[in-house]
């Protein structure tokens, strides 16, 4: 039944037909990750490692109808992996699992802790982490990949140093298709306080939650920007210390920062003006493709902004 309905979800997520999509090209220098333990989500993955001495792992989850390798190249993440010398892990969904290659963030059997796709991605991370002894693990995701990123950050907060959710949704926002569509259109039914309380269930021992940056387009008609606001507020309430918000308006975007008593930015919300559902790129940086589907030209380069937030903790 879900397979018959899922094209509707894809239409809501992206609002274009398959024929309108550009054909993605495979990238060179990516290695397949074929053996990573249990794979109940039946996912595949590849990874890019600029040198054998990388100290950080970045996981990047694509959106519906996308190829992770192509998106990583078009958005600038591959270029940044070379520049900052981090390993880039790209889990890949298949049409066999979802007819539009969405990560199944709205399905409990795939988004629940130690189940389905969530467990597959966790095992990918642990496999690479065992090989390279990374000091930090970061995770980012776009749209459906952003919603799955929210789930992974909630389920395994001690695994990640920080995260980034772009045009995504908070977890737990939905556990079936009907709720997913409602959440995408209207925002979560739960308050940010309720979302924070749900995230803490099973994580009572966690003292330090991963830092988080949330990015949304002001004209996103697919995933209501209310979801990004709720996610940022949810995360601000997970801290044991009171976080003080401060908002700044710039030429092409507004940003709200939540800081602790040490002035360290724990949560950052970026609202990019005049863009729809997708990820913003600044073509003045090398290896960006604003002509690709779901990428928008802006002075705010999402990938660069994310990496700077992760790498430079007190300068956002």
C-alpha positions, 0 to 999 in steps of 0.5 A: 500500500505504501508503495502506491502512495509514496509517489505522492510523498515525493511530489510533496517533497520536491514538486517536480517530475522525474523527467525534469531531473538532471542525470547525475554523474558518478564521481571518481575517487569514491570507494564503495563501502560494502562490508559494514555489519548488519544492514537491515535497511538494505542501503549502499554507501560510498566514501571519499577519503582525501588522505589516510590521516583524516581525523574527522568523518562527515556523513551526508544524507541526500534528499529524494530522487538524488544520488549522494555522490552527485549532490556532494560534488554539486553542493561543495562538500567534496571540495570542502573534504579536500580543503579541510581533510575530512572523510565524507561518507555518503549512504545511498537509498535505492528505488527498491526501498523507496520508489523515489529513493527517499530515506524512509524517515516517516516509517518507524521500522526504518527511523526507530533506534537500532532498526532498519535504515537508521541501524544501517547508517549507524553501522556504516559510521562505526565501521569507518570509525573503527578503521580510521579512529576519527576524533569527531563524527558530524552528520548533515542531511537535505530534506528527507535526508535531513529528517533522517539526520534528526532521527540519528542525532536523537538516537545516538547523541553521543556518537556525533559532535555536531549535526546539520539539517537542511530543509528537514524536519524534527524527530519525532515528527511523524511515524506514518505517511499521513502524519508525514504529509501533515508535518511537512505542510503544517509543521509538527503537531508537538510543541518544541518542549514536547519534542525535546522531552521525547528526544530525552526518552532513553537518553537520560544519561546524556549530558552534552548534546551535539551542536546543531545548525538548521538551514531553511529557505524562506519560500519552501513550499514543500517542507514548511519552514515551521519545521526548522524553527521547531527543530532549532527550538527543540535542540535549544531546550535539550541543553542543561543550561539556559540558552539565550537566542540572538537574531541578526539580519544580513543581506540574503539571510537571517540567523538566530544563535542560541548560546550558553554561558560560555558564549559558545553557539550550541544551536544556529538557525539560518533562514535564507531569503527568497529560496525554495526547497533545497540547499543554497550555494555561492558560486563564487566558491569553486565546485558549486553547481547552482543549476542542479536540482534543489540547489539555489544561488545565494551569498549564503553557501550552506556547505561552507556555513555548516563546516565553519559552524562545526569546525570553529565552535565559537565563531558562527 
